[in-house]
Amino acid sequence: MNSRWVRPSLCLLLLSTAVLYLWGLSESGWANAFYSAAVQAGSESWTAFFFGSSDAANAITVDKTPASLWIMALSVRIFGLSSWSILVPQALLGVATTGLLYATVKRSFGPAAGLLAGAISALTPVAVLMFRFNNPDALLVLLMVGGAYTILRAVESGATRWVVLTGVLIGFAFLAKQLQALLVVPAFGLAYLIAGPPKLGRRFVQLLLALVAMVVSAGWYIAVVELVPASMRPYIGGSQNNSLLELTLGYNGLGRLNGEESGSVGNATSRLSEVGLSRLFNSAQGGQISWLLPAALIMLAAGLALTARRARTDVQRAALVVWGMWLLVTGLIFSYMQGIFHAYYTVALAPAIGAVVAMGAALLWKRRTELFAALTLAAAIGVTAWWSWTLLGRSSDFVPWLRLPILIAGLLAAVAVVLSVRLTARLAVVAATVAAVAGLAGPAAYAAQTVSEPHTGSIPTAGPSVSGGRGGFPGGGGGMNGGGRNRGGQNNARDGGGFPGGGPGRGSTPDESAQGGRGTRGGGGNSGLLDASEVSAEVKALLETNAGDYTWVAAAIGSQNASGYQLETQQPVMAVGGFNGTDPSPTLAEFQQYVADGKIHYFIAGGGFARNGGNGGSNESGRISAWVSANFTAQTVGGATLYDLTAVNR
């Protein structure tokens, strides 16, 4: 029977996580306006809802499968369009992830380990960021943790239903963020193949059924989209051939590994300079995810060593395989992928780090009277304290008083663990508590800073500014030019944010309101990067005039450029060329026909991130822009340049 402290402790963990993820949530405005615009479209049109269209008139989709958008769009349909209705579901997914991680670890290692795993994951800075944001990662992580729970239930019972349910959950995780969901499949498959109770042949059959369930759970959507005639659905954003399968295998698949993402604007040379085992520990990623990563690697090795001679079906060892392989495979892929990589991707590692550290700590603590266990546990505590001291040192102006206490407390706790055989039970518990506090103090400080400031744009980062930080675009760069940390969009120049070919979407400044996705007040790094255009009252009034007479009240190059106008007016705005402005949708001929048919009222100049189509992408958006400027008269309204497409230039 569980001790009396377990349920109150769990309630405190979940309540604290909810407060952390919900506090001041609306300060981030539209957060990533790219997805918020698609959520708004999905709340207006069921077709846009199903396909994940950027606008309710269904010109083009976002460059991901839309499962995460479905949850937010349903919330908006129920509660109306607001920052809260978009972001609260994400925060609740984070609370659910913490609870599910607790339940998974607790089953085999006890409630204390479950609570520690949940706390580590919940306080990981990048997790705090992403569960307060509207990118697809929140749903992805929850479903992957769900898969870990079900596969370990399968290891316990050998029941086929648990194995198949694992496949279903990963299939739906694919609909959140495509191939990234598959990174945990080797861990789940190997763990059950090793430890599943049935005979080997039956285990193979069960895993085959899980594979079928995964393919069906993900493949039904791909099949529907591919079978619907292109004329009856929006263009598939992020692809060059209007194909979801191409998007899956190319831009969001192998292209991320080898750097060949057609239509992207990343700097491959800069990315390659970061490739390697040190990537997760460098200035860009270190403070996001790596606080307890060294400890996790130590704990994983020790845990596998301690359980090596156990029975084949041992659940604890199977759990170490699940979470350990999740950590290693995903971590290595992130370290060596040569395509677009952003720091926030590492949120997928947070549950694995939390689980491995907690499981290893539970195993070693029970055997702390043995020299190997005591020294290993002490090493993990000491290394964590030193690494926290190092990470905090990268932000010299951020809580400078915290570094030394963490180092001292961690080292003292490590010594106490070695001497714990001579300590009373109460003093041993005190030493363990000090070790936990020292290990979590650094990420908790980063988490608090992340909550205290709004975050907007497509490449957010958690925590304070970091010396030499590089945020991931292009090629992992911090500011627009790849160095430093862009706070509140300060580097977001008014001529298109400094990107080649960028247009006059108005940049944000530190003192501007975060409402409506108009930048940030601080934001802890790259919060304003790739943000929505700021829309003046004059432009809003102009676009809303006779809006019902047009399919699209305006067209703008690039999804972020279009999203600001759409969210401000809540009217469809065509994102020419998709996210980067490099998708061949619409073609010049199609755009000309839309104009001839009177379907588009205004063309908004500027936007887009690449000249000549970027990395093998289309330059149709450039041709459209040139045609508009040659045939229509420009007018400047509220700082933006517009062309009235219903009035031909005389």
VOPA-650532 format. One record per residue (C-alpha): residue in three letters; x, y, z. Coordinates in steps of 0.02 Angstrom, whole numbers, plus 50000, padded with zeros to 5 digits. Layout:
N
alaXYZ/...
! end
This chain:
650
met500005000050000/asn500645017249957/ser501175028850097/arg500055043250145/trp501235055850066/val501065049049889/arg499375055849835/pro499645073349909/ser501365073749827/leu500655068949659/cys499285082049674/leu500605095049718/leu501665089949568/leu500205091249447/leu499555107349522/ser501295115149517/thr501505109749337/ala499825117349292/val500265133849374/leu501965134049289/tyr501225130749118/leu499685141949134/trp500395157049225/gly500335172649116/leu500005161948963/ser499085175348865/glu500615186748870/ser501295177248721/gly499855183048612/trp499715172048459/ala501385163448502/asn501835155248335/ala500655164948222/phe500975152548082/tyr500015139148178/ser498795151248259/ala498205156948088/ala497905138748039/val496945136148202/gln495875151348162/ala495555144347987/gly495105127348057/ser493865135248176/glu492975143148027/ser493045129247898/trp492955110447923/thr493945108047762/ala495315119147831/phe495175109547995/phe495445092647913/phe496885097647799/gly497725110147915/ser497515124747796/ser498335141447830/asp496725150547784/ala494875146547785/ala494795148047595/asn496015133447584/ala497415140047475/ile498835130247558/thr499145119847714/val500455121547850/asp502005111047823/lys501505097847952/thr500135085147973/pro498735093648073/ala498355083048227/ser498975096248349/leu497955109548258/trp496375099248278/ile496435100548468/met496725119348467/ala495435122548330/leu494105113148429/ser494525123748579/val494315139548475/arg492655133248406/ile492035131048584/phe492785146148672/gly493105158448529/leu494735164648458/ser495975170748588/ser497725167348648/trp497005157348794/ser495905146148687/ile497415141848579/leu498735139548714/val497795132048861/pro497565115148774/gln499455114648750/ala499755117948934/leu498515104448983/leu499435092248869/gly500985096448970/val500115092749135/ala499485076249062/thr501245071949005/thr501915074749181/gly500545063849256/leu500765049949129/leu502655049849152/tyr502395048349340/ala501205033749315/thr502405024949196/val503945026049307/lys502985022749467/arg502365005749409/ser504094998249412/phe505145009549522/gly503945016449651/pro503095033149683/ala504655042649735/ala505475038649568/gly503875043149476/leu503785060049563/leu505615063649525/ala505405059049342/gly503875070149326/ala504725084749413/ile506295083549304/ser505285083049144/ala504095096849197/leu505505108649248/thr506575105849095/pro506665123349019/val506255118148841/ala504745108348906/val504125123648999/leu504295133348838/met503455121048722/phe501995116648834/arg501615135248838/phe501745136748649/asn500715131148501/asn501955120648401/pro501545102148370/asp502835096048497/ala501645096048645/leu500495082948572/leu501965073248500/val502795071448670/leu501195066448760/leu500815052748634/met502605046048640/val502535045248830/gly500875036248810/gly501755023748697/ala503075020648830/tyr501705017348958/thr500775005048848/ile502314995348791/leu502864993148972/arg501114987249017/ala501344974748876/val502994969048952/glu502094966349118/ser500634956449049/gly501084950348875/ala499364956048817/thr499214959448631/arg498044974148659/trp499414984148746/val500644980848606/val499384985948474/leu498885001448572/thr500715006648570/gly500665006248381/val499065016448378/leu499805029948489/ile501385031548385/gly500315032148228/phe499355046948295/ala500985054748354/phe501515053948172/leu500005064648129/ala500695077748250/lys502475079048184/gln502745065348057/leu504365055248057/gln505015062048223/ala503735051048308/leu504605035648240/leu506235039148334/val505545029848486/val504985014548387/pro506675005348399/ala506645007448589/phe504875000848606/gly505144986348487/leu506794980748563/ala506134981648741/tyr504654970548702/leu505674958748596/ile506864956348741/ala505674956248888/gly503934951948826/pro503224936748921/pro502604926448771/lys503714915048668/leu504824923048538/gly503724918848390/arg502194926348472/arg503174941948518/phe503634944348335/val501804942348284/gln501254954948417/leu502544967648358/leu501994964948179/leu500204968648231/ala500824984448319/leu501704989548159/val500104987048060/ala499144997148190/met500425011148178/val500365011447988/val498465011547987/ser498365025048122/ala499515036448023/gly499225030147847/trp497365033047836/tyr497655051747835/ile499035051047705/ala497955039947596/val496455051547606/val497485066947565/glu498385058447421/leu496765051447349/val495795067747355/pro496035076647188/ala497185091747202/ser495795102847135/met494695098247284/arg495925101847424/pro497235114847472/tyr499025113747412/ile500145103647529/gly501295116647606/gly503135112247618/ser503095101047464/gln503635105347289/asn502435093247204/asn500845095447307/ser501105078747393/leu500935074347577/leu502005058947546/glu503385070047475/leu503235081647625/thr503375066647742/leu504895058747661/gly505745074747601/tyr505595091447688/asn505035083847854/gly505935067247833/leu507585062447756/gly507905080647712/arg508085084447897/leu509435071147910/asn510465075047755/gly510105093647738/glu509225092147571/glu507565100547617/ser506945107447452/gly506295125047474/ser507125128047642/val508215143147676/gly509395135647805/asn511275138047796/ala511995120647777/thr513775126447812/ser513285133747981/arg512285118248025/leu513735106547985/ser514875116348101/glu513745111148246/val513525092848200/gly514225080848328/leu514055074348505/ser514325091548579/arg512785099148497/leu511605095648642/phe512835103648763/asn513275119248664/ser512705137048697/ala511095135148598/gln510465118648667/gly511375116548833/gly510225127248940/gln508695120548853/ile508895102048887/ser510585096148953/trp510515100349140/leu510335082149191/leu510895073949029/pro512615069049096/ala511785061549249/ala510555052149138/leu511965044049040/ile512835038849201/met511205032149274/leu510795022549116/ala512475013549113/ala512365009749299/gly510565003849289/leu510914991949146/ala512414985149239/leu511414982249397/thr510004973249305/ala511074963549181/arg510904946649267/arg509044947649299/ala507724936949215/arg507344940449032/thr505634947349073/asp506224959249210/val505144974849195/gln506404986749271/arg507724982249143/ala506434983549005/ala506005001049066/leu507845005749059/val507904999448880/val506345009248832/trp506875025848905/gly508745023348877/met508575019348692/trp507325033548673/leu508655045048745/leu510115038148646/val509275036348476/thr508395053148481/gly509925061748554/leu511085054848421/ile509895059348280/phe509755077048346/ser511645078048366/tyr512065072348190/met510605078148082/gln511235089947947/gly509575097947901/ile508575111347991/phe508755109348179/his508025120548313/ala508355120148500/tyr506525117148542/tyr506565100148455/thr507485093848610/val505865093948711/ala505685076048648/leu507145071348762/ala506415078548922/pro505335063548974/ala506735051248936/ile508005061049038/gly506775062449183/ala506355043949178/val508155037749163/val508795048849303/ala507365044049419/met507495025449382/gly509385025249402/ala509275035149563/ala507995022949634/leu509075007849592/leu510675015449659/trp509875022549816/lys509255005549870/arg511024998749853/arg511955013949919/thr512835003450051/glu513794995349907/leu515335005049851/phe514905004349664/ala513155011249690/ala513705024749813/leu515125030849703/thr514055030749546/leu512655040349629/ala513895052749701/ala514695054949530/ala513015058649450/ile512595071449585/gly514295079749575/val514305080549384/thr512555088049384/ala513085101449508/trp514625105649405/trp513655106149242/ser512315117449318/trp513705128849377/thr514395129049199/leu512735132249114/leu512275146349232/gly513975153949198/arg513495156249016/ser512245169649070/ser513315180549182/asp511915192749225/phe510625179349264/val510485174549450/pro512395175249475/trp512125171549660/leu511415154249622/arg512945146249542/leu514035143649693/pro512675137249812/ile512165124149682/leu513965118449663/ile514295117749849/ala512635109349892/gly512855096549753/leu514635092049804/leu514155090749987/ala512675079649942/ala513835068649837/val515015066449985/ala513555062950100/val512935049249984/val514625040749989/leu514585041650179/ser512735037450190/val513105020250263/arg513655029450419/leu512195041550422/thr510515039050505/ala509025035950393/arg508425053750422/leu510095061450375/ala510175050550220/val508485057150166/val509105074950196/ala510625071450086/ala509495064649948/thr508365079949961/val509835091849950/ala510465082449798/ala508765083849713/val508605102449752/ala510355105949690/gly510035096349530/leu508385105049494/ala508815122649549/gly509655127549386/pro508295121649267/ala506975128549387/ala507775145749376/tyr507765144649186/ala505965138649192/ala505435153449300/gln506295165449180/thr505425157149033/val503725159349115/ser504085177549159/glu504255183348979/pro503165181348824/his503745171048677/thr503205173148498/gly503845168348326/ser504365152248245/ile505995149148337/pro505725152048523/thr507015147748654/ala506885145648842/gly507855154548977/pro508935170148977/ser510125176548845/val511675165748831/ser513405171448782/gly513785164448610/gly512045156848598/arg511515151048427/gly509665148248409/gly509535137848253/phe509115148748100/pro509925149047978/gly510855133448020/gly510625135148205/gly511015153748217/gly510415164248360/gly509905180948289/met509395183848110/asn511195183048058/gly511605167248153/gly512445174548306/gly511925181248474/arg510175180048544/asn508775190148470/arg507735197548611/gly505995203348569/gly506335204348383/gln507635218148399/asn508565211448248/asn506965209948151/ala507305223848027/arg505855233247948/asp506405228047776/gly505965209847805/gly506945204847958/gly508625204247873/phe508235189047765/pro508735189447583/gly507235194447485/gly506275199547640/gly504935212547624/pro504265226647727/gly503325217147860/arg503535228248013/gly504705221448145/ser504365221148330/thr505255231048464/pro505515227048647/asp504155238648710/glu502785232848592/ser501335222748656/ala501385204048631/gln499535203948591/gly499125198548416/gly500825190648392/arg501695207548376/gly503355202948448/thr503845201248629/arg504425210848779/gly506045201348800/gly505605183648767/gly507205175548821/gly508085173748657/asn507365171248485/ser505575174348534/gly505205187148400/leu506115178248259/leu505025174248108/asp503545182948188/ala501925188748113/ser501795205548028/glu501175219948134/val499515226348066/ser499035244548084/ala497245250048116/glu497225258147944/val497705242147854/lys496475231947957/ala495055243747911/leu495545243147728/leu495565224247722/glu493915222547814/thr493015234147691/asn491855223347584/ala492805207947644/gly491335196747603/asp491495200647419/tyr493165191647404/thr493815174047433/trp495415181447505/val495465199047571/ala497315199347531/ala498795189047473/ala500535190247550/ile502155181047518/gly502575168947659/ser501445161647792/gln502085172247936/asn501825188047836/ala500045182647794/ser499635176247968/gly499715193148054/tyr498445200647934/gln497315185447946/leu497305184848135/glu496995203448147/thr495525203348026/gln494955185248048/gln494745184947859/pro495635173047739/val497335179347681/met498245169047549/ala500015163947600/val500895164347431/gly502255151247426/gly501875143947597/phe502985146347749/asn504595151147661/gly503775158347506/thr504635144447407/asp503185132647372/pro502485133347194/ser500755138247255/pro499955147147176/thr500845147847010/leu500885164546922/ala499545158546800/glu498425152946943/phe498665169347035/gln498265179046878/gln496655169046859/tyr496175172347040/val496415190847008/ala495425190246846/asp494015181646939/gly494015195147073/lys494445182947214/ile495885192947292/his495685210947347/tyr497435216547396/phe499225210847374/ile500365215247521/ala502155218147468/gly503665210147552/gly503835194147649/gly504675177647609/phe506395172347663/ala507345167147507/arg507795173347336/asn507605162247185/gly506675148747280/gly507965144847414/asn508665127147420/gly507905119947262/gly506215127847293/ser505055137547179/asn505205155947136/glu503385157947088/ser503135170247231/gly504485181347157/arg503655180746985/ile501975184947063/ser502715199747157/ala503535206246998/trp501925204446899/val500905213547029/ser502135228047042/ala502165229746852/asn500275229846830/phe499545238046985/thr499835254047080/ala500675253447249/gln499955262747398/thr500695264847571/val499465262547714/gly499985261947896/gly501785258147850/ala501345243647733/thr501395243447544/leu499815236647462/tyr499155234547286/asp497295234847249/leu497095220047130/thr495375225947077/ala496085241847000/val497215238846851/asn498665251146832/arg498295263646695/
! end
